Amino acid sequence: MMNHHRVDRGRFLLLVGFVLAGWNLRPALAGVSPLLTDIMGDLGLTAAQGGAITTVMVVCLGLLGPLAPFLASRAGLDRTLLIGLLVLAVGVVVRSAGGVVALYGGAALAGAAIAIMNVIMPAIVRQHFPTRIGPLTGVYVSCLVAGAAAASAVMVPLAEVVGWRSAAGSVALLALVAAGLWSLQAFRTPARRGERAPGHRPYRALLRSRTTWLVTAFMGLQSLTFYIMLAWLPTIFQSAGVAADQAGYLLGLTNLAQIAATLTVPVHAGAARSQVPHVTVAALLTIVGYGGVLLAPTTTPWLWMVILGLGQGASIALALLIIALRAPDPASVTALSAVAQSSGYVLAALGPVAIGLLHQLSGGWRVPLLAGIGACLLQLAFGMLAARPLPAHPRP
């Protein structure tokens, strides 16, 4: 009986720690854009330089993702996640503490931490919840989205009270709380061999696989279309005459709307033979959201945000679910996750700075938003290819 209670308590702490880790995957990113006007004004940044704060972080998500398998091969998955949470807290504090160098340096450090956690989370799901991959993918992607929504909504009101530096730095507290709880799991047992990441041979096989590159392209394009809006949506709304705090709330709403999709889509899509219908609907909803912001930003902005959120929430959940489904074990999931997320985020990093440059060159938001819709169409095309069932899977 005592052992049963100990197991139940251990599983409960594992789940709570897992949920809190998921909450930390986006606030450090989503909390920047509502404060972008303040940050640019305080530090004298141009629009492209302002967009580059997000771009620096997303570049790190891409370039530094391979750190995760390297760390996991030495420390195990659980302790690697703990390292990510601690580095995130340090990066967020540095980013808020000084001038332009600290801003970009801290952003890079926070981006590195998020890169590690992004890659590790699908493998954590596969290792600790092997029979519940769909639902638990939905849980942590929902936490990811909820963290982004909360950060987007509270940053402007918080900054009005304590200033943008303290507001942006407050994200470190969330990371430290999660690290404290996850440390109970990370040090509960020694790192097991089963946790360890693969060597070079699985990478060689992955890089030769057509499926790997289709999954990578889909991951990158849905991230590209997401980070364009994450970086610039409040600024676009403010340019259309929406108050700064309302613009922040609208970004929070689109992140909040994603939760409905992230809680349900992985469960249904994970049980389906093909994820093509899910990917198609997700991309079309995203396109409608972009179109609404382009054509009628002040008419029914809440409606466009709900539609955009449903599309983007489904898209990220499907990308991460496909990564977890396409590999046979946690080590292989770590490898595929590193390849797909690293290459994908390098592509995604082009979005915010490219949109900032297009805005500077065109003097408005029409051309940048049309470019974003073009990226959504590419997301649709590659997503349909990536979501097809593998040929080796027999028909039921």
N, C-alpha and C positions, 0 to 999 in steps of 0.2 A: 504493500500500500504506500509506504514511504517513497519507494523508488518511483511508483506511478506518479505521485505528487511532484517529485523532483523533475521527472520527464515533462510533465505538464507545465511546470513553472519554467523549465528551460525552453520549451517550445513557445510559451507566451512571450518570454523575454526576447527570443529570436525574432518573433513576428513584430513586436513593438520596435525593436532596434532596426529591423529591416524597413518598417514604415517610416521611421524618423530619418533614416539614411535617404530614402526616396524623397522626402520633403526638402532635402538639401541639394538636390540636383539642379535646381533652376533659380532660386531666389537671387543668387549672386549675379546672374545674367539678367533676369527680368527686372531687378530693382534699379538697373542703370537707366533704361530709356525714359521712365517718368521724370527722372532727375536731370536728363540730358541738357535741357535749356539752362538750368542752374550751373551745372558743371562747365558747360561751354562758356557761359558768361563769366564765371569765377576765374577760370584758367585761360581765357582768351583763345578758345579753340574754334576752328572753322567747322562747317557741317561735316565734311569728310573726316576731319580729325575726331569729331564727336562720334561718328559712326564707327571709327576705328577702335574705340574702347571695346565695343561688342565684338568687332572683328578680331582683335588681339585674342580675346578669350576663345572665340570659335576656332581660330587657327591652332591654338593650343589643344583644343578638343581633338583636332585632327592629327597634328604632328606628334603629340605626346601620348596618344592612346596606347601605342606599343609598350609604354612603361608598365602598363597593367599586367600583361602576361609575364614580363620580366620580374616584377615584384611578386606576383602570385607563385612563380616557380620557386621562389626562395622563402617567402613568408606564409604562403597559403592565401586562399581567397578572402577569408574573414579578416585577417590582419591587414591585407592590402586595402580593403575597404576602410578600415580604421585609419590607416596612413592618409588616405584621401581626405577623410573628414578633418583631420588635424591640419593638413596642408591648406585646405580650403579656409579654415578659420584664420590662419596666418596671412594668406593672400588677401582676404577681404579687409583685414585691418590695415595692411600696408597700402592697399589701393586708396583708402580713405584718409591716409595720414599726412600726405605731403603734396608736392607739386606734380608736374606733368610726368616726371620720371617715375615717381612712386605710383602714380595713377596707372600707367601702362605696365610697370613691373609687377604691381600687386594683381592687376587684371590677368597677367600671364600666369602668375602663381595659382590664382584661383581657377583659371582655365585648365591648368595642368591637373589640379585636384579633381575637377569635374570630369576631365578626360579619363582618369583612372577609375572613378566611380561609375561612369557611363559604361565602360567596357566590362567591369566586374559584375554589375547587377544582373544581366541575363544569366551569367554563370552561377551566381548565388541562387537564383531561382531554380536553375536546373539541378544544382547540388542539394539544396535543402528542401525543395518542394517538387520532386521529379514527377509526381502524379497530378500536380495542380499547376502546370506551366501556364495555361491560358488565364485562369483566374488570378494567379499571383503576379503575372505580367500586368494584368489590369490593375491590380492593387498598387504596384509601385509606380506605374505610369500615371495613375490617378494622383498619387502623392506628388509626383514630379510636377504635374499640371497645377495641383492645388497650391503648391509652394510658389509657383510662378504667379498665380492669380493673387495670392495674398500679398506678395511683394509688390506687385504692380499697383494694387489698391491702396496700400498703406504708406508708400514711400513719400508721396507729395504731402499729405497731412503731417507725417512724421517730420519731414524736412522743414516744414513751416514752424515747427516747435523747436527742433534741436539743430537745424541746419543740414545740408545735404551730406556732409562728411559723417556725422553721427548716424544719420538715417541709413546711409549705404553700409556703414560699418556694423550696424546692428545685426546683420545676417550672420556674423561670426558667432553670436550667442547660440543660434540654432544649431550650428555645426558642432559647437562644443558640447551641447546637451546630447546630441546624437552620438558623438564620439564616446562620451561617458557611458551611455547605455550599451552601445555596440561593443565596448571593450570587455563587457561581461561575457559576450559570445566569443570574441576574438581570443581571449585568454582562458576560456573554459577548458579547452582541450588543446594538445599540441597540434600543429599543422599536420594534416594527414597527406599521405602520398596521393590519394585520390583527388586532393584539391589542386595539385600542382599543374601548372600550365604545360602545354606541349612544347617540344623542341622544334627544330627547323623542318623536320619532315612533314608534319601536318600543314605548316605554312606553305611549303612547296606544292603540296597537293591542292590546298585551297586556292593558291594563286593561279593554278592551271584550270580551275573550274569556272565555266561560264556562269554558273549560278552565283558564285561569289561576286562577280562583277556586276551582275544584274541587281543583286541585293544591295551592293555598295552604291550603285547609281541611284536606286530608289531611296536609300537612306540619305544620300547627299542632297538630292533634289527636294525631298520633303523638308529636310532641315534648312535648305536655302530659302524656300518659300516661307518657312516659319520664322527664321531669324530676320528676314527683311521686315516683317511686320513687328516682331518683338522690338527691333531697334528703332523703328521710325513711326509706328502707328500713332503714338501720342503727339508727335511733332506734326504729322499730317493732319490730325484732327485740330490741333491748335492753329495751323495755317488756314483751316476752313472756318475758324471763328469759335471753336469750342474752347471753353475755359480749361486751364491746365489740370485742375483737379478732376474735372469731368473726363478729360482725355485719359488720365490715369485710370479712372474707374472703368472706362470703356475697354482698355487693354485688359484690366482685371476681369471684365465680363467675358471677353473672348477666351481667356485662359480658364475661367470657371466653366464655361460652356463645354470645354474639352472633356471635363470629368464625366459627363453623361456618356460620351463616346468611349473614353478609355476604360470605364468600368464594364461596358457591355460588349464592345466590338471584339476584344481578345477572346472572350468566352465563346462567342458564336464562331468567330473566324478560326480559332484553334481547333474546334471540333469539325470544321468543314474540310472537304478534300482539297478544294481550291479557294484561295483568298482573293481571286480576281474580282468578283463582284464587290467585295468590301473595299478594295483599293480603288476601284472605279468610282464608286459613290463618294468616297472620301475626297478624291481629287476634284470631282465636280462641285462639291460643296465649297471647297477652298476657292475655286475659281469664281463662284457666285459671290462669296464674301469679298474677294478682291474687287470684283466688278461693282459691288455696292459702294465700297469706299471710293472708287474712282468716279462713279456717276452721280451719287447722291449721298455724300458724306455726312450731311447734317439733317437729312430727311428722316430716316429711321435708323440711326447709327447702331442702336441696340440690336436691331434685327440682323444687320450685317455681321455684328460681332458674334451673335449666337451661331449663325450659319458658318462663319469662318472658324469659330471654335470647334464646332462639331466635325468639320472637315479636317482641321489640323490635329485634333485629338485622336481621331481615328487613324490618321496617317502615321503619326509617331508610334502609336500602339501597334499598328500592323507591321511597321518596319522592325521594331524590337521583337515582336512575336515571331516573325519570319526568321530572324537570326536564331532565336531559341529553338525553332522547329527544324532548322536545316542542318543541325549538327547532332551527333549521336551521344555525346557525353559532355560534362561540364568543361573539361579541358579544351575540347573542340569548339564548344560554344565561346569560350574565352578567345580562342584564336580567330574564329569567324567574326566575333564582335569587334575585336581589335582591327581587323582588316576593313570591315564594312564601315565602322564608325570613324576610324582614322581617316581613310580616304574620303569618306562622305563629308566629314566636317571640314576638310580642306576645301572641298567644293563649296560648302555652305558659307565658309568665311568670306567668299567673294561678295555675298549678297549685301550686307549692310553698307560697306564702303562703296560698292558699285552704285547702289541706290542713292547714296549721298552725293557722289560725283554727278550722276545723271540729273539730280535735282539742281546742283550748282550750274550745270551746263544748260539745262532747259528752263530754269527759273520757275518751275512749278512741279506738281506731282503727277501730272498726266502721263508723261513718258516713263518715269520710274514705275508707276503702277502697271502700265501696259507691259513693261519688261517683266514684272513679277508674274503677270498672267501667262506670259510665254513660258516662264520657268514652271508654272503649274501644269501646263500642257505636256512638257517633257516629263514631269513627275508622273503624270497619268500614263504616258507611254511606257516608261521603264517599270513603273509599278505593276502594270498588267503582265509584263514579262516575268518579273521577279516573283509574282504571287502564284504563278502556275504551279501545279503539283509537280514534284520531281518525276522524271520518266521511270525511275526505279520503283516508284510506289505503285503497287497493284491496284486496279480498280476494285472497289468494294463489291 
